[in-house]
Amino acid sequence: VHAVVIREGELVWEEHPDPVAGDTELLVEVKAAGINGADLMQRRGGYPAPAGSPADIPGLELAGEVVAVGRQVTRYRPGDRVMAVVGGGGQATMATVDEWHALPVPDGIRWPEAGGFSEVFWTAYDALFTQCRLASGERVLVTGAAGGVGIAGVQLAAATGAEVVASVRSPALHAAVAELGAGEVIEPGEVTGRGPFDVVLELVGAASFPDAVAELRTGGRAVVIGVGSGAKVELDLLHLMGRRASICGSTLRRRSRPEKSVVAASVTGHVLPLLASGQVRVPVHATVPMTDATAGYEQFAAGGKLGKIVLMA
Ligand SMILES: NC(=O)c1ccc[n+]([C@@H]2O[C@H](COP(=O)([O-])OP(=O)(O)OC[C@H]3O[C@@H](n4cnc5c(N)ncnc54)[C@H](OP(=O)(O)O)[C@@H]3O)[C@@H](O)[C@H]2O)c1
């Protein structure tokens, strides 16, 4: 197998020992694997892979064709098209995937979209609906809304009948985010006075969160998913008390196998039909050959993109 390997902070394309599918795993010939912020952090040495995942191959999501299955696998067989969240190791020509963390790729969805779907749609679904209990008719603010998790959050919230306000830094992307279902698209500095919000999906962190929390409605819920702009903030706790508001944070990668399976089941039930019908889609800003992962990571870091950058095997 060939893989993107992190070696002293650089990404090199090289041979790696073949992965072996465990009893409940699929061996997948990877076609496409999305890039995420976590990969860039891992490359810098800041976000080691969880136990059981390759330590030196990045990649939290992939799509590809099943080539072999473990002894206890019942849900898939060789030839099936799957897309999955993995603890790491997705950016390689072959990877192993837990059968419960793999979803079938709907007909009509191409490899780049499938490869960029899993991490961001699982994360956005879990944050909005499981953590924040977003309901139809509620008003939600998505910050950093043009990125991978943002485009998923905007579409899922809109699809459920929520009113979506999206904050987007790049003016060039405002129209595209509105097209995905945001009723209002604003600059990050324009959040004050735009509430009240029942739910805040915070994808930017310190630069954005205090203003967003101040706009929560009574009973409002905020979930912190990304802290790229910093993790330390000053908050008015009286304000939280007065509004009976709640704040939570969440990560996906370190969850246990059963916990991830629960998210996968929710996404299978609630998001896969929307993807299959075209009601939600995966905007792919660029595809880059996996052999040139460094260029893909540079594009990701440069920002200004709508949705995903996906490496193609
Ligand atoms: N907790 C979890 O389980 C989990 C899962 C997935 C991702 N994440 C994290 O969640 C965050 C979002 O992920 P993603 O995949 O959507 O990343 P992404 O595709 O890079 O999107 C981030 C978005 O935030 C914007 N942004 C960044 N800094 C900003 C600032 N200071 N002010 C205003 N906007 C800013 C970016 O705008 P520009 O393009 O203009 O830079 C971009 O549109 C990342 O920090 C990621 O690591 C967490």
The ligand as a Tripos MOL2 file, in Angstrom:
@<TRIPOS>MOLECULE
LIG
   48    52     1     0     0
SMALL
NO_CHARGES

@<TRIPOS>ATOM
      1 N1        -14.8220   18.7330   17.4450 N.am      1 LIG1
      2 C1        -14.8150   17.9290   16.3800 C.2       1 LIG1
      3 O1        -15.1660   16.7660   16.4340 O.2       1 LIG1
      4 C2        -14.3950   18.5060   15.0750 C.ar      1 LIG1
      5 C3        -14.6520   17.8270   13.8780 C.ar      1 LIG1
      6 C4        -14.3150   18.4520   12.6760 C.ar      1 LIG1
      7 C5        -13.7130   19.6910   12.7050 C.ar      1 LIG1
      8 N2        -13.4480   20.2980   13.8870 N.ar      1 LIG1
      9 C6        -12.8510   21.6430   13.9620 C.3       1 LIG1
     10 O2        -13.8860   22.5510   13.6210 O.3       1 LIG1
     11 C7        -13.3460   23.6700   12.9080 C.3       1 LIG1
     12 C8        -14.0430   23.7870   11.5710 C.3       1 LIG1
     13 O3        -13.7370   22.6360   10.7950 O.3       1 LIG1
     14 P1        -13.8600   22.6980    9.2270 P.3       1 LIG1
     15 O4        -13.5550   21.3540    8.6970 O.co2     1 LIG1
     16 O5        -15.1250   23.3330    8.8700 O.co2     1 LIG1
     17 O6        -12.6550   23.6760    8.8830 O.3       1 LIG1
     18 P2        -12.4910   24.6300    7.6120 P.3       1 LIG1
     19 O7        -13.0490   23.9250    6.4430 O.co2     1 LIG1
     20 O8        -11.1030   25.0850    7.6350 O.co2     1 LIG1
     21 O9        -13.4550   25.8680    7.9180 O.3       1 LIG1
     22 C9        -13.1770   26.8120    8.8890 C.3       1 LIG1
     23 C10       -13.9530   28.0660    8.5340 C.3       1 LIG1
     24 O10       -13.8030   29.0120    9.5790 O.3       1 LIG1
     25 C11       -13.3710   30.2540    9.0290 C.3       1 LIG1
     26 N3        -12.4990   30.9600    9.9870 N.ar      1 LIG1
     27 C12       -11.3100   30.5400   10.4560 C.ar      1 LIG1
     28 N4        -10.7990   31.4640   11.3030 N.ar      1 LIG1
     29 C13       -11.6800   32.4540   11.3620 C.ar      1 LIG1
     30 C14       -11.7150   33.6950   12.0510 C.ar      1 LIG1
     31 N5        -10.7360   34.0610   12.8860 N.pl3     1 LIG1
     32 N6        -12.7860   34.4850   11.8840 N.ar      1 LIG1
     33 C15       -13.7950   34.1240   11.0620 C.ar      1 LIG1
     34 N7        -13.8170   32.9650   10.3630 N.ar      1 LIG1
     35 C16       -12.7680   32.1470   10.5080 C.ar      1 LIG1
     36 C17       -12.6280   29.8840    7.7820 C.3       1 LIG1
     37 O11       -12.6140   31.0030    6.9090 O.3       1 LIG1
     38 P3        -11.4120   31.2100    5.8670 P.3       1 LIG1
     39 O12       -11.6150   30.2000    4.7950 O.co2     1 LIG1
     40 O13       -11.6060   32.6090    5.4260 O.co2     1 LIG1
     41 O14       -10.1440   30.9880    6.6360 O.co2     1 LIG1
     42 C18       -13.4380   28.7020    7.2590 C.3       1 LIG1
     43 O15       -14.5280   29.1040    6.4710 O.3       1 LIG1
     44 C19       -11.8440   23.4150   12.8060 C.3       1 LIG1
     45 O16       -11.2000   24.0790   13.8820 O.3       1 LIG1
     46 C20       -11.7400   21.9070   12.9880 C.3       1 LIG1
     47 O17       -10.4880   21.5240   13.4870 O.3       1 LIG1
     48 C21       -13.7760   19.7340   15.0610 C.ar      1 LIG1
@<TRIPOS>BOND
     1     1     2 1
     2     2     3 2
     3     2     4 1
     4     4     5 ar
     5     4    48 ar
     6     5     6 ar
     7     6     7 ar
     8     7     8 ar
     9     8     9 1
    10     8    48 ar
    11     9    10 1
    12     9    46 1
    13    10    11 1
    14    11    12 1
    15    11    44 1
    16    12    13 1
    17    13    14 1
    18    14    15 2
    19    14    16 1
    20    14    17 1
    21    17    18 1
    22    18    19 2
    23    18    20 1
    24    18    21 1
    25    21    22 1
    26    22    23 1
    27    23    24 1
    28    23    42 1
    29    24    25 1
    30    25    26 1
    31    25    36 1
    32    26    27 ar
    33    26    35 ar
    34    27    28 ar
    35    28    29 ar
    36    29    30 ar
    37    29    35 ar
    38    30    31 1
    39    30    32 ar
    40    32    33 ar
    41    33    34 ar
    42    34    35 ar
    43    36    37 1
    44    36    42 1
    45    37    38 1
    46    38    39 2
    47    38    40 1
    48    38    41 1
    49    42    43 1
    50    44    45 1
    51    44    46 1
    52    46    47 1
@<TRIPOS>SUBSTRUCTURE
     1 LIG1         1 GROUP 0 **** ****
